[in-house]
């Protein structure tokens, strides 16, 4: 478990630095283009670049503390028993997760502000070169925000700050809500997204179930180029299985082992680097369920969230 947490933190650190560097570079280039062409928007571009700098500073400061955090725990003596060594290692990993979870507020504010400035810039009369740079800034902010939210969602679960409140929930309400939330996005891309009505009820946590379904539908829509996504629920072996079908190109068999793994090869081309699926898998696990999938190249994929039936 602690190895997985360390992998998540390491991938997070590397990816955040790359995104922030991209955002800073785009902001500076956009500012220079705006000043050179004497177009409006130079000040918002400068502020946007400054906000990326603030986020970078906060990230480096917090991650320096995260890397130093294990030093506060005693070193593991060479004579310690394997079980004790594992317990100490888990304690260190827990401390790192708690620290990461506490970073959320400090990083979210400047990222959200940078997003607002980028959106404001897009409404200005900018030359074409500057407009392309602003689009790049918006993309960098979106990716940064996506990954921050995914990592913090995992950190909240791992830290124990979010204790599952298991209750009887009607699946229909959750499927309807997540489909409605993505209707506009799907229609803009020429895709359909719908759900099959169901009367089944499950034993689950409302927040975790909603988050897991959101991540699964979001992933399905992002990987689907034509056709659409269908959400349904069925009985299987005494369980309730919520299924999210898509008409994506499918997942190559050689990547099956990486789909639910933080930092795996499958997630390298995704906006959230595959962390959304990791969040969904963790949510399922914390509710006493499991997440599985099946896929055929060229035929699409299906992700199955299996929960206890009420």
Secondary structure as GFF3:
##gff-version 3
##sequence-region A 1 310
A	DSSP	alpha_helix	2	36	.	.	.	ID=ss1
A	DSSP	alpha_helix	42	69	.	.	.	ID=ss2
A	DSSP	three_ten_helix	70	72	.	.	.	ID=ss3
A	DSSP	alpha_helix	82	102	.	.	.	ID=ss4
A	DSSP	alpha_helix	104	122	.	.	.	ID=ss5
A	DSSP	alpha_helix	128	159	.	.	.	ID=ss6
A	DSSP	beta_strand	167	170	.	.	.	ID=ss7
A	DSSP	alpha_helix	171	188	.	.	.	ID=ss8
A	DSSP	beta_strand	192	195	.	.	.	ID=ss9
A	DSSP	beta_strand	201	204	.	.	.	ID=ss10
A	DSSP	alpha_helix	206	223	.	.	.	ID=ss11
A	DSSP	beta_strand	228	236	.	.	.	ID=ss12
A	DSSP	beta_strand	239	246	.	.	.	ID=ss13
A	DSSP	three_ten_helix	253	258	.	.	.	ID=ss14
A	DSSP	three_ten_helix	265	269	.	.	.	ID=ss15
A	DSSP	alpha_helix	275	286	.	.	.	ID=ss16
A	DSSP	beta_strand	290	296	.	.	.	ID=ss17
A	DSSP	beta_strand	300	308	.	.	.	ID=ss18
###
